[in-house]
Amino acid sequence: MTFNRVGILHYASPPIIGGVENTIYHHALQLSEAGFTVDVISGRGERFNPSVNFHLIPQVGSRFSDLVTINRSLSTGELTSQFYAFRGILIEKLKPIFTELDVCIVHNALSLHKNLPLTAALHQLNNEIKTPLVAWCHDFAWLDELYIPELHDGYPWNLLRTAWQDVLYVTVSQHRRRRLSSLTTLPMDKIRVVNPGIDVMDFQKLEPLTRDIVGRLNLFKTKPIMLLPARITRRKNIEFAIRVTTEVVRQLPEAALIVTGPPGPHSSKNISYLESLNSLVEEFGISANVHFLYQLGEDNQPLYLPDVVVADFYRLADLLLFPSQREGFGIPILEAGLLRLPIFAADIPPFRESAGDLAHLFDLESDPLAVAQGIVSALEEDEGYQFKHHVLEKYTWVSIVNEVVIPLLKEVTHD
């Protein structure tokens, strides 16, 4: 069976704000970008992206008017005819959608009691039409002291603490996995853990141009990002930064040097200087590790970065590498300090004045290898740097969906 159409069901969906709704948003977008047809089914929300189908079924929600009365009876242990009628309505509305799906992710409805007629409807559909279900469990009613007084032994409450047949259970953390196992007696190896993630570009509020460059250069896979925010002029000593980068790459092959500025405007010799730097990069075999952003314009046109984009690269960078031979003062040192970037810079008077012992200053006659070793050693001891790249490797929505969610769905559907 090949799976192409994925359903995602929850009481609410974007633009409603919440942790589960955020997960739905990013799962839906990433699955859609990966080429799958995605159907979001919810009781509250609206279509949040043109590429994602949306089915608004108010009865799926946790606040539907008739549900209030049903929940009041259920909380006292009373199972009324209104419950069964509501369950029937949900089955009638969901069945045509489910028959078109290859798999459906159901958030919380198999473990939380906010809409027990929905839970019961899903249980019946699971027995009837065999659309594979993935129970994405964030919360557990039977393990919450606040909710337990509203629960009772028997149907339908026990559906929330019973492992359903042919359903794959997913939790959002190892802690929740252990709790679900203890609740349902489902073996731990039968429960998958899929963490939620973050959208790095949105979180850092990156400009559209920055996002484009990040994607083109695959910078979220780059570590470390060494930033040299300067115009391309000889006094910036960029060739020394290239030599340092060569040595860093020997130890950290995914490292990159980012030079943000264009050739200086006051001398035609700066164009030839850029050409010599490109030749040096090619000679050292690090063309994939050194990026002059000036050269990334469309149709071979120069690219001039506005200040807001340069500021983005400070936020993306892991360190400042600034080997200038001469500066009047050196504003990039202050900018890097403001964003807590480790600073590796030439030991010249303006930098000693502004940063002093708070920066890693090196003699202009230093061996590039020694500077590179200083960078590598500092990063090895920098817990912030280590954790940042741990997050980028494991906890971005792109990596979670492509490396974990899609393989999991393929397994469920036996693709």
MIDRENMAR-454098 format. One record per residue (C-alpha): residue number from 1; residue in one letter; x, y negated, z. Coordinates in nm, 3 decimals, always signed. Each point is the difference from the previous one (the first is absolute). Layout:
BEGIN
TORGU    n  res       xx       yy       zz
TORGU  NUM    a        X        Y        Z
...
//
This chain:
BEGIN
TORGU    n  res       xx       yy       zz
TORGU    1    m   +0.000   +0.000   +0.000
TORGU    2    t   +0.135   -0.340   -0.099
TORGU    3    f   -0.102   -0.286   +0.223
TORGU    4    n   -0.060   -0.340   -0.154
TORGU    5    r   -0.283   -0.147   +0.204
TORGU    6    v   +0.044   -0.079   +0.369
TORGU    7    g   -0.272   -0.113   +0.238
TORGU    8    i   +0.068   -0.198   +0.317
TORGU    9    l   -0.286   -0.022   +0.249
TORGU   10    h   -0.034   -0.202   +0.319
TORGU   11    y   -0.260   -0.194   +0.195
TORGU   12    a   +0.151   -0.324   -0.139
TORGU   13    s   +0.251   -0.104   -0.263
TORGU   14    p   +0.178   -0.319   -0.113
TORGU   15    p   -0.044   -0.290   +0.021
TORGU   16    i   -0.109   +0.107   +0.350
TORGU   17    i   +0.310   -0.041   +0.218
TORGU   18    g   +0.133   +0.294   +0.201
TORGU   19    g   +0.275   +0.258   +0.015
TORGU   20    v   -0.196   +0.270   -0.183
TORGU   21    e   -0.125   -0.250   -0.256
TORGU   22    n   +0.359   -0.110   -0.061
TORGU   23    t   +0.099   +0.361   -0.062
TORGU   24    i   -0.288   +0.042   -0.243
TORGU   25    y   +0.102   -0.312   -0.189
TORGU   26    h   +0.359   +0.108   -0.053
TORGU   27    h   -0.075   +0.366   -0.067
TORGU   28    a   -0.256   -0.098   -0.260
TORGU   29    l   +0.228   -0.248   -0.176
TORGU   30    q   +0.305   +0.226   -0.004
TORGU   31    l   -0.199   +0.303   -0.117
TORGU   32    s   -0.156   -0.212   -0.274
TORGU   33    e   +0.342   -0.128   -0.109
TORGU   34    a   +0.118   +0.362   -0.010
TORGU   35    g   -0.271   +0.073   -0.257
TORGU   36    f   -0.279   +0.151   +0.211
TORGU   37    t   -0.364   -0.103   -0.008
TORGU   38    v   -0.093   -0.114   +0.350
TORGU   39    d   -0.350   -0.026   +0.146
TORGU   40    v   -0.040   -0.180   +0.333
TORGU   41    i   -0.323   +0.087   +0.179
TORGU   42    s   -0.102   -0.205   +0.302
TORGU   43    g   -0.287   -0.152   +0.192
TORGU   44    r   +0.146   -0.350   +0.015
TORGU   45    g   +0.238   -0.182   -0.233
TORGU   46    e   +0.017   -0.084   -0.367
TORGU   47    r   +0.202   +0.075   -0.309
TORGU   48    f   +0.347   -0.128   +0.078
TORGU   49    n   +0.187   +0.086   -0.320
TORGU   50    p   -0.117   +0.042   -0.362
TORGU   51    s   +0.188   +0.330   -0.031
TORGU   52    v   -0.177   +0.159   +0.299
TORGU   53    n   -0.361   +0.123   -0.022
TORGU   54    f   -0.220   -0.103   +0.291
TORGU   55    h   -0.315   +0.165   +0.135
TORGU   56    l   -0.187   -0.196   +0.264
TORGU   57    i   -0.226   +0.233   +0.200
TORGU   58    p   -0.124   -0.193   +0.305
TORGU   59    q   -0.098   +0.323   +0.178
TORGU   60    v   +0.370   +0.102   +0.005
TORGU   61    g   +0.078   -0.292   +0.228
TORGU   62    s   +0.009   -0.002   +0.379
TORGU   63    r   -0.240   -0.295   +0.034
TORGU   64    f   -0.295   +0.097   -0.221
TORGU   65    s   -0.326   -0.101   +0.168
TORGU   66    d   -0.160   +0.348   +0.012
TORGU   67    l   +0.322   +0.142   +0.137
TORGU   68    v   -0.024   -0.216   +0.312
TORGU   69    t   -0.315   +0.184   +0.110
TORGU   70    i   +0.146   +0.340   -0.091
TORGU   71    n   +0.318   -0.070   +0.193
TORGU   72    r   -0.197   -0.105   +0.305
TORGU   73    s   -0.178   +0.338   +0.001
TORGU   74    l   +0.320   +0.192   -0.069
TORGU   75    s   +0.177   -0.167   +0.292
TORGU   76    t   -0.261   +0.155   +0.233
TORGU   77    g   +0.031   +0.342   -0.164
TORGU   78    e   -0.323   -0.024   -0.201
TORGU   79    l   +0.002   +0.127   -0.358
TORGU   80    t   -0.300   -0.153   -0.179
TORGU   81    s   -0.169   +0.050   -0.336
TORGU   82    q   +0.131   -0.343   -0.094
TORGU   83    f   +0.354   +0.140   +0.026
TORGU   84    y   -0.078   +0.277   -0.250
TORGU   85    a   -0.179   -0.240   -0.234
TORGU   86    f   +0.299   -0.235   +0.006
TORGU   87    r   +0.234   +0.292   -0.065
TORGU   88    g   -0.213   +0.096   -0.300
TORGU   89    i   +0.018   -0.350   -0.144
TORGU   90    l   +0.378   +0.003   +0.029
TORGU   91    i   +0.028   +0.338   -0.170
TORGU   92    e   -0.221   -0.124   -0.283
TORGU   93    k   +0.211   -0.312   -0.049
TORGU   94    l   +0.342   +0.162   +0.039
TORGU   95    k   -0.049   +0.324   -0.193
TORGU   96    p   +0.000   -0.152   -0.352
TORGU   97    i   +0.319   -0.190   +0.080
TORGU   98    f   +0.174   +0.296   +0.161
TORGU   99    t   -0.072   +0.227   -0.296
TORGU  100    e   +0.204   -0.238   -0.217
TORGU  101    l   +0.297   -0.004   +0.237
TORGU  102    d   +0.295   +0.236   -0.004
TORGU  103    v   +0.079   -0.076   +0.365
TORGU  104    c   -0.129   -0.238   +0.267
TORGU  105    i   +0.187   -0.161   +0.288
TORGU  106    v   -0.237   -0.057   +0.292
TORGU  107    h   +0.117   -0.241   +0.267
TORGU  108    n   -0.108   +0.068   +0.360
TORGU  109    a   -0.346   +0.140   -0.077
TORGU  110    l   +0.112   +0.355   +0.093
TORGU  111    s   +0.138   -0.106   +0.337
TORGU  112    l   -0.193   -0.312   +0.106
TORGU  113    h   -0.369   -0.031   +0.093
TORGU  114    k   -0.080   -0.341   -0.151
TORGU  115    n   -0.233   +0.161   -0.256
TORGU  116    l   -0.082   +0.360   +0.096
TORGU  117    p   -0.260   +0.043   -0.279
TORGU  118    l   +0.285   -0.077   -0.241
TORGU  119    t   +0.220   +0.258   +0.171
TORGU  120    a   -0.279   +0.256   -0.029
TORGU  121    a   -0.063   -0.090   -0.366
TORGU  122    l   +0.367   +0.043   -0.083
TORGU  123    h   +0.002   +0.336   +0.177
TORGU  124    q   -0.291   +0.121   -0.211
TORGU  125    l   +0.155   -0.135   -0.321
TORGU  126    n   +0.327   +0.172   +0.090
TORGU  127    n   -0.188   +0.331   +0.013
TORGU  128    e   -0.202   -0.061   -0.315
TORGU  129    i   +0.208   -0.163   -0.274
TORGU  130    k   +0.357   +0.082   +0.106
TORGU  131    t   +0.150   -0.334   -0.093
TORGU  132    p   +0.326   +0.019   +0.199
TORGU  133    l   -0.007   -0.228   +0.304
TORGU  134    v   +0.296   -0.157   +0.175
TORGU  135    a   -0.094   -0.105   +0.352
TORGU  136    w   +0.212   -0.307   +0.076
TORGU  137    c   -0.023   -0.022   +0.379
TORGU  138    h   +0.090   -0.323   +0.173
TORGU  139    d   -0.219   +0.032   +0.311
TORGU  140    f   -0.163   +0.282   +0.197
TORGU  141    a   -0.332   -0.050   +0.177
TORGU  142    w   +0.040   +0.310   +0.217
TORGU  143    l   +0.334   -0.125   +0.134
TORGU  144    d   -0.109   -0.353   +0.083
TORGU  145    e   -0.131   -0.058   +0.352
TORGU  146    l   -0.210   -0.287   -0.130
TORGU  147    y   -0.186   +0.225   -0.244
TORGU  148    i   -0.026   +0.332   +0.182
TORGU  149    p   -0.317   -0.101   +0.197
TORGU  150    e   -0.176   -0.044   -0.335
TORGU  151    l   +0.089   +0.353   -0.118
TORGU  152    h   -0.170   +0.331   +0.075
TORGU  153    d   +0.075   +0.366   -0.051
TORGU  154    g   -0.156   +0.137   -0.319
TORGU  155    y   -0.093   -0.122   -0.347
TORGU  156    p   +0.085   -0.256   -0.135
TORGU  157    w   +0.241   -0.121   +0.270
TORGU  158    n   +0.217   +0.313   -0.017
TORGU  159    l   +0.070   -0.068   -0.368
TORGU  160    l   +0.244   -0.262   +0.132
TORGU  161    r   +0.210   +0.254   +0.190
TORGU  162    t   -0.018   +0.292   -0.239
TORGU  163    a   +0.240   +0.065   -0.286
TORGU  164    w   -0.213   +0.020   -0.313
TORGU  165    q   +0.058   +0.274   -0.251
TORGU  166    d   +0.205   -0.090   -0.310
TORGU  167    v   +0.072   -0.354   +0.125
TORGU  168    l   +0.353   -0.135   +0.026
TORGU  169    y   +0.048   -0.207   +0.312
TORGU  170    v   +0.233   -0.300   +0.002
TORGU  171    t   +0.101   -0.219   +0.292
TORGU  172    v   +0.186   -0.329   -0.003
TORGU  173    s   +0.270   +0.097   +0.253
TORGU  174    q   +0.157   +0.299   +0.169
TORGU  175    h   -0.170   -0.106   +0.324
TORGU  176    r   -0.342   +0.011   -0.163
TORGU  177    r   +0.092   +0.332   -0.162
TORGU  178    r   +0.061   +0.158   +0.340
TORGU  179    r   -0.327   -0.138   +0.135
TORGU  180    l   -0.198   +0.130   -0.297
TORGU  181    s   +0.158   +0.342   +0.038
TORGU  182    s   -0.093   +0.013   +0.368
TORGU  183    l   -0.355   -0.111   -0.078
TORGU  184    t   -0.075   +0.243   -0.284
TORGU  185    t   +0.253   +0.279   +0.076
TORGU  186    l   +0.113   -0.052   -0.361
TORGU  187    p   +0.367   +0.105   -0.021
TORGU  188    m   +0.242   -0.292   -0.026
TORGU  189    d   +0.134   +0.124   -0.334
TORGU  190    k   -0.350   -0.028   -0.146
TORGU  191    i   -0.016   -0.373   +0.076
TORGU  192    r   +0.192   -0.248   -0.216
TORGU  193    v   +0.140   -0.331   +0.116
TORGU  194    v   -0.018   -0.295   -0.239
TORGU  195    n   +0.101   -0.328   +0.156
TORGU  196    p   -0.152   -0.333   -0.099
TORGU  197    g   +0.235   -0.247   -0.163
TORGU  198    i   +0.067   -0.361   -0.080
TORGU  199    d   -0.004   -0.212   -0.315
TORGU  200    v   +0.342   -0.163   +0.016
TORGU  201    m   -0.064   -0.260   -0.267
TORGU  202    d   -0.326   -0.116   +0.156
TORGU  203    f   +0.143   +0.005   +0.351
TORGU  204    q   +0.295   -0.213   -0.104
TORGU  205    k   -0.225   -0.219   -0.217
TORGU  206    l   +0.234   +0.026   -0.297
TORGU  207    e   -0.051   -0.224   -0.299
TORGU  208    p   -0.116   +0.158   -0.330
TORGU  209    l   +0.340   -0.060   -0.159
TORGU  210    t   +0.173   +0.163   +0.298
TORGU  211    r   -0.230   +0.300   -0.025
TORGU  212    d   +0.084   +0.036   -0.367
TORGU  213    i   +0.374   -0.009   +0.068
TORGU  214    v   -0.031   +0.243   +0.290
TORGU  215    g   -0.181   +0.244   -0.226
TORGU  216    r   +0.240   -0.039   -0.290
TORGU  217    l   +0.308   +0.048   +0.216
TORGU  218    n   -0.162   +0.260   +0.228
TORGU  219    l   +0.121   -0.197   +0.299
TORGU  220    f   -0.201   +0.194   +0.257
TORGU  221    k   +0.231   +0.293   -0.078
TORGU  222    t   +0.306   -0.221   +0.036
TORGU  223    k   +0.204   -0.001   +0.320
TORGU  224    p   +0.159   -0.219   +0.097
TORGU  225    i   -0.109   -0.307   -0.195
TORGU  226    m   +0.288   -0.247   +0.018
TORGU  227    l   -0.113   -0.352   -0.081
TORGU  228    l   +0.217   -0.267   -0.158
TORGU  229    p   -0.228   -0.305   -0.040
TORGU  230    a   +0.217   -0.234   -0.205
TORGU  231    r   +0.051   -0.154   -0.340
TORGU  232    i   +0.249   +0.180   -0.218
TORGU  233    t   +0.312   -0.215   +0.030
TORGU  234    r   +0.360   +0.102   +0.064
TORGU  235    r   +0.019   -0.152   +0.347
TORGU  236    k   -0.272   +0.243   +0.111
TORGU  237    n   +0.259   +0.276   -0.042
TORGU  238    i   -0.256   +0.246   -0.135
TORGU  239    e   +0.268   +0.229   -0.137
TORGU  240    f   +0.104   +0.071   +0.360
TORGU  241    a   -0.360   +0.096   +0.082
TORGU  242    i   +0.004   +0.236   -0.299
TORGU  243    r   +0.319   +0.165   +0.127
TORGU  244    v   -0.153   +0.036   +0.346
TORGU  245    t   -0.315   +0.148   -0.157
TORGU  246    t   +0.211   +0.253   -0.190
TORGU  247    e   +0.146   +0.123   +0.329
TORGU  248    v   -0.337   +0.000   +0.179
TORGU  249    v   -0.152   +0.206   -0.283
TORGU  250    r   +0.270   +0.264   +0.047
TORGU  251    q   -0.146   +0.062   +0.347
TORGU  252    l   -0.361   -0.108   -0.056
TORGU  253    p   -0.088   +0.079   -0.364
TORGU  254    e   -0.342   -0.169   +0.018
TORGU  255    a   +0.146   -0.338   +0.101
TORGU  256    a   -0.054   -0.307   -0.217
TORGU  257    l   +0.123   -0.357   -0.025
TORGU  258    i   -0.264   -0.257   -0.093
TORGU  259    v   +0.122   -0.334   -0.139
TORGU  260    t   -0.292   -0.239   -0.015
TORGU  261    g   +0.132   -0.310   -0.173
TORGU  262    p   +0.065   -0.105   -0.360
TORGU  263    p   +0.333   -0.121   -0.132
TORGU  264    g   +0.085   -0.340   +0.144
TORGU  265    p   -0.129   -0.280   -0.225
TORGU  266    h   +0.304   -0.228   +0.014
TORGU  267    s   +0.254   +0.204   -0.195
TORGU  268    s   -0.028   +0.201   -0.319
TORGU  269    k   +0.269   +0.226   +0.143
TORGU  270    n   -0.256   +0.153   +0.235
TORGU  271    i   -0.158   +0.195   -0.286
TORGU  272    s   +0.336   +0.158   -0.079
TORGU  273    y   +0.043   +0.066   +0.372
TORGU  274    l   -0.327   +0.196   +0.001
TORGU  275    e   +0.120   +0.196   -0.302
TORGU  276    s   +0.323   +0.087   +0.182
TORGU  277    l   -0.199   +0.113   +0.302
TORGU  278    n   -0.212   +0.226   -0.219
TORGU  279    s   +0.316   +0.147   -0.147
TORGU  280    l   +0.136   +0.063   +0.348
TORGU  281    v   -0.321   +0.174   +0.104
TORGU  282    e   +0.017   +0.221   -0.307
TORGU  283    e   +0.369   +0.072   +0.057
TORGU  284    f   -0.070   +0.116   +0.357
TORGU  285    g   -0.295   +0.212   -0.112
TORGU  286    i   -0.256   -0.167   +0.224
TORGU  287    s   -0.240   -0.147   -0.255
TORGU  288    a   -0.289   +0.166   +0.184
TORGU  289    n   +0.109   -0.161   +0.326
TORGU  290    v   +0.055   -0.366   -0.090
TORGU  291    h   -0.287   -0.219   -0.113
TORGU  292    f   +0.026   -0.355   -0.126
TORGU  293    l   -0.364   -0.104   +0.019
TORGU  294    y   +0.067   -0.283   -0.246
TORGU  295    q   +0.029   +0.268   -0.270
TORGU  296    l   -0.340   +0.158   +0.066
TORGU  297    g   -0.213   -0.243   -0.201
TORGU  298    e   -0.233   +0.132   -0.269
TORGU  299    d   +0.128   +0.022   -0.357
TORGU  300    n   +0.358   -0.063   +0.116
TORGU  301    q   -0.096   -0.340   +0.132
TORGU  302    p   +0.160   -0.128   +0.322
TORGU  303    l   -0.193   +0.040   +0.324
TORGU  304    y   +0.000   -0.289   +0.246
TORGU  305    l   -0.134   +0.091   +0.342
TORGU  306    p   -0.210   -0.248   +0.198
TORGU  307    d   +0.090   -0.045   +0.366
TORGU  308    v   -0.292   +0.212   +0.118
TORGU  309    v   +0.133   +0.299   -0.194
TORGU  310    v   +0.352   -0.050   +0.133
TORGU  311    a   -0.152   -0.004   +0.349
TORGU  312    d   -0.167   +0.333   -0.080
TORGU  313    f   +0.338   +0.151   -0.073
TORGU  314    y   +0.129   -0.112   +0.337
TORGU  315    r   -0.288   +0.199   +0.153
TORGU  316    l   +0.078   +0.301   -0.216
TORGU  317    a   +0.375   -0.006   +0.058
TORGU  318    d   +0.195   +0.201   +0.257
TORGU  319    l   +0.293   -0.241   +0.022
TORGU  320    l   +0.148   -0.318   -0.139
TORGU  321    l   +0.327   +0.036   -0.191
TORGU  322    f   +0.141   -0.347   -0.055
TORGU  323    p   +0.369   -0.012   -0.098
TORGU  324    s   +0.016   -0.367   -0.108
TORGU  325    q   +0.344   -0.156   -0.023
TORGU  326    r   -0.131   -0.350   +0.070
TORGU  327    e   -0.324   -0.144   +0.138
TORGU  328    g   -0.105   -0.337   +0.130
TORGU  329    f   -0.209   +0.175   +0.261
TORGU  330    g   -0.176   +0.319   -0.120
TORGU  331    i   -0.375   -0.002   +0.052
TORGU  332    p   -0.037   +0.374   -0.085
TORGU  333    i   +0.178   +0.079   +0.328
TORGU  334    l   -0.278   -0.176   +0.191
TORGU  335    e   -0.274   +0.157   -0.210
TORGU  336    a   +0.142   +0.346   +0.060
TORGU  337    g   +0.025   -0.069   +0.372
TORGU  338    l   -0.362   -0.110   +0.012
TORGU  339    l   -0.105   +0.339   -0.139
TORGU  340    r   +0.242   +0.195   +0.221
TORGU  341    l   +0.210   +0.122   -0.291
TORGU  342    p   +0.348   +0.123   +0.081
TORGU  343    i   +0.241   -0.247   -0.159
TORGU  344    f   +0.322   +0.101   -0.174
TORGU  345    a   +0.167   -0.315   -0.122
TORGU  346    a   +0.336   -0.156   -0.078
TORGU  347    d   +0.185   -0.140   +0.298
TORGU  348    i   -0.007   -0.364   -0.104
TORGU  349    p   -0.049   -0.307   +0.226
TORGU  350    p   -0.372   -0.069   -0.075
TORGU  351    f   -0.097   +0.358   +0.082
TORGU  352    r   +0.206   +0.003   +0.317
TORGU  353    e   -0.177   -0.322   +0.096
TORGU  354    s   -0.354   +0.126   -0.059
TORGU  355    a   +0.023   +0.370   +0.086
TORGU  356    g   +0.326   +0.055   +0.182
TORGU  357    d   +0.013   +0.338   +0.174
TORGU  358    l   -0.361   +0.071   -0.092
TORGU  359    a   +0.102   +0.093   -0.355
TORGU  360    h   +0.247   +0.251   -0.142
TORGU  361    l   +0.260   -0.233   -0.151
TORGU  362    f   +0.278   +0.138   -0.217
TORGU  363    d   +0.318   -0.153   -0.135
TORGU  364    l   -0.013   -0.084   -0.369
TORGU  365    e   +0.312   +0.211   -0.047
TORGU  366    s   -0.165   +0.302   +0.162
TORGU  367    d   -0.003   +0.337   -0.169
TORGU  368    p   -0.352   +0.052   -0.144
TORGU  369    l   +0.013   +0.353   +0.141
TORGU  370    a   +0.042   -0.136   +0.353
TORGU  371    v   -0.300   -0.231   -0.044
TORGU  372    a   -0.204   +0.288   -0.140
TORGU  373    q   +0.089   +0.221   +0.294
TORGU  374    g   -0.106   -0.279   +0.233
TORGU  375    i   -0.338   -0.016   -0.175
TORGU  376    v   -0.054   +0.375   +0.012
TORGU  377    s   +0.103   +0.022   +0.366
TORGU  378    a   -0.230   -0.286   +0.099
TORGU  379    l   -0.295   +0.156   -0.179
TORGU  380    e   +0.062   +0.338   +0.160
TORGU  381    e   -0.042   -0.166   +0.339
TORGU  382    d   -0.296   -0.217   -0.101
TORGU  383    e   -0.317   +0.172   +0.123
TORGU  384    g   -0.219   -0.259   -0.171
TORGU  385    y   +0.160   +0.076   -0.336
TORGU  386    q   -0.028   +0.375   +0.056
TORGU  387    f   -0.365   -0.017   +0.099
TORGU  388    k   -0.090   -0.237   -0.283
TORGU  389    h   +0.117   +0.253   -0.257
TORGU  390    h   -0.158   +0.286   +0.191
TORGU  391    v   -0.330   -0.187   -0.041
TORGU  392    l   +0.063   -0.068   -0.369
TORGU  393    e   +0.077   +0.366   -0.064
TORGU  394    k   -0.289   +0.154   +0.194
TORGU  395    y   -0.272   -0.251   +0.074
TORGU  396    t   -0.088   -0.196   -0.312
TORGU  397    w   -0.335   +0.077   -0.157
TORGU  398    v   +0.167   +0.076   -0.332
TORGU  399    s   +0.225   +0.268   +0.146
TORGU  400    i   -0.272   +0.145   +0.224
TORGU  401    v   -0.253   +0.041   -0.280
TORGU  402    n   +0.243   +0.126   -0.264
TORGU  403    e   +0.215   +0.222   +0.219
TORGU  404    v   -0.257   +0.127   +0.252
TORGU  405    v   -0.364   -0.065   -0.092
TORGU  406    i   +0.007   +0.106   -0.365
TORGU  407    p   +0.186   +0.328   +0.070
TORGU  408    l   -0.246   +0.070   +0.283
TORGU  409    l   -0.301   -0.055   -0.227
TORGU  410    k   +0.156   +0.220   -0.267
TORGU  411    e   +0.038   +0.274   +0.257
TORGU  412    v   -0.362   -0.030   +0.113
TORGU  413    t   -0.129   +0.021   -0.355
TORGU  414    h   +0.252   +0.269   -0.096
TORGU  415    d   +0.119   -0.219   -0.285
//
